[in-house]
Each structure stands twice: as structure tokens, then as C-alpha cells.
């Protein structure tokens, strides 16, 4: 996983040739201000011509692998819902959730 201080990279939003990373606190699915900025930028890029937004969710390395996989999925869904709130249609969003192994 990608670490940034004591925060774990949970999702990478890929669009065009750029990747925005959204960080979550350990065991959290809450989106902070930086996450909302990254999501807004990805939505703007989609509306400027990107055909698809890929959300690749990653989990914490803390805790049980099964729980981490479920956490990764919840994080990916949280980002997808926020993208939809910014006008990105669900059909343009692809979700991938990875447990702690990737």
C-alpha cells in the first residue's frame, strides 16, 4: 500500500494521464477536505473529456485480511458516490477493490 504519514492511501482515481489519490484514516471511510478536492478534480477531468473513471481501492495493512477487503470496497463505494454527486454517471465509473495483499 501507499503510506502518507499515518494515513493509508485508499483509492487512486485514474483519469486521462493523471492519478488522484484519496487518503483515509485507519479503519475509516470518511472523506476529508483533501479527498473532496481530489474527487472534484477527477469529476472535472471526466467532464472535460475523459471516458472513464477508475477507482482502485486499497485497504489498511492493520487487521484481518477479510475485514480489509470489505473496508477497501466501502472506500471505493464512498469515492464512487462522491463522484456521482459531482455529475459523473455510474456507467463511467469502474470500481476495483484490493485487500492488503496489493
Secondary structure, 3 states (H helix, E strand, C coil): CCEECCEEEEEEEEECCEEEEEEECCCCCCCCHHHHHHHHHHHHHHHCCCCCEEEEEECCCCCCHHHHHHHHHHHHHHHHHHHHHCCCCHHHEEEEEECCCC
